[in-house]
Amino acid sequence: MKITGFTSKLLPTADQTKQIFEINRSGVLPLDTASLQTVLSSVPPELALYDAEVERLLCEREILASHLESCRSALAPVHRLPVELLTDIFELCFPAELYRIQECTSYQMEIDRVSHRHLLNFAHVCARWYRFTTGTPKLWSTITVDTSLWSGPRLPDNALLFLLECALDRGRDYPLNITVYIECNAHHGDAVLTLLSKHAGRWHQINILSNDQPSRSLSSIKGSLNRLQKVELDTKWKKIDIFEHAPCLTEFTFHGKSKYLPNLPWTQIQTLTCVGDPYTTARPLQSSLALLRSAANVEHFTARLDLRDCNRHSISTSPMVSSKVRHLDLQLAADHPGMVEKLFDSLILPSLTSFTISRFETDPCEWPTTSTSFLLLAKRSGFAHHLLHLSLDTMIPVTELLRCLEVLPALENLTIKDCILDDAAHIVITDTLLRGLTNVAGTTPLAPKLHVLKLESILTFTESIFVELIDSRVKQIRDIEGEQPFRIILSPSWMLDADIGEFRPELVPRLEELESKLEGRLVVELE
């Protein structure tokens, strides 16, 4: 394409260019220099015309280039994304860490969280995205508030409350997932709970942390929680009854003393978590057993109990609790084996399929001196027929562990951990344990249906014995039609001693070789 525009009539010809070249080369001026003087006076205005033309062309080019980019942007795939996919993308951009109470520590972060600034940033991209973000209730369904951060110098007192109200309104009728921390004596707390109470019919999950008294507005929501399915409370509210008539409530987590436990629709509760106050709960074991007794239909029960300062004779007269719970997770701190023994003596679990006993981080959890209490629990509960998963992170002697496994023939999944204490370790995963789990030809092994064995170890066992265990288990199940492959998961436990808790170089290739040799029948995972 040829572009026509300004062209100067003073452009030199080839002969003129050659003539000037000869003059400059020889250094001899001709007698008549009028033509040269004419060039000196006439060319500068011509150059100015060229500059103007170049500027005009550059301007036109910039306009055309901008038009090209605008057309490309208009045809970009992002503008053709269906609303459903755009919703998924915006949800993936959700700053989850900002909506955790512990992660947000400043007034500005609280403003960003309450206002959903990440969504407002999207709304500034274009009119379509503005309409989409402000008109998609699902994007505004997570509400997190920490009133301890509401005292700041930048906005008036009611500004954050207004931002919260805007977010709630944009969510329309979409179910809400709420986390709220009410600081003691914070005048914002009552206003926040009053505003949230207006949307009580939308509550789907709510987590309330408060060291203040409950707002009077909460009493008005009783009977309005028709969508509420999950509640977590860490409060000192005494016997509130707002959750008693929540027809969909099935999951409840409670922190603290049992005297602050609210009235609940116990027959509906399927997942129950009790996190006792380790220093002020005088009778944590009895309280947890009482909860288990109340929740007759619970399927998943988790209890975190500190039994270190309890009187081990205090529950000797407590009635035995029979529960239909299927998954039981006990996180214990017990410095006397008698407490765990009393716990086993108090339970009948005829439907249990998964049993986890673990410690508080590095706190000790003493196993009973003998496993008689566990064996009796297993017998009266029928563990031999239905206990499929067992996970132990306790100070259990290896001989007692092997005794327990003898009465669990239905076991399919076993997790065992070496106990790492503050300044020492109680080693459970030893050569004795590995030999006890090894299948010997002509005998029935412990846990003959075992398919998954997870070991979290400081790796003090003998490698050849470990490999022999794996090989024997694979041979045991290889001829059984429809059997799953044997899966071994090994992860090192960290200790201060650098020589302990690390994979030895020769172990990894040996396990890889064994897995390759037994392809399809063995899965090895090193974590």
Salt bridges, closest charged atoms under 4 A:
GLU22 OE1 - ARG25 NH2 2.94
GLU53 OE2 - ARG56 NH2 2.26
GLU60 OE2 - ARG56 NH1 2.67
GLU69 OE2 - ARG72 NH1 2.87
GLU91 OE2 - LYS138 NZ 3.32
GLU110 OE1 - ARG113 NH2 2.46
ASP112 OD1 - ARG117 NE 2.38
ASP173 OD2 - ARG227 NH2 2.61
GLU232 OE2 - HIS255 NE2 2.73
ASP241 OD2 - LYS222 NZ 2.98
GLU251 OE2 - LYS230 NZ 3.71
ASP306 OD2 - ARG308 NH2 2.63
ASP363 OD1 - ARG308 NH1 3.37
ASP393 OD1 - ARG359 NE 3.10
GLU400 OE1 - ARG403 NH1 3.14
GLU456 OE1 - LYS417 NZ 3.97
GLU463 OE2 - ARG504 NE 2.67
ASP471 OD2 - LYS475 NZ 3.22
GLU483 OE1 - HIS451 NE2 2.90
GLU525 OE2 - ARG487 NE 2.83
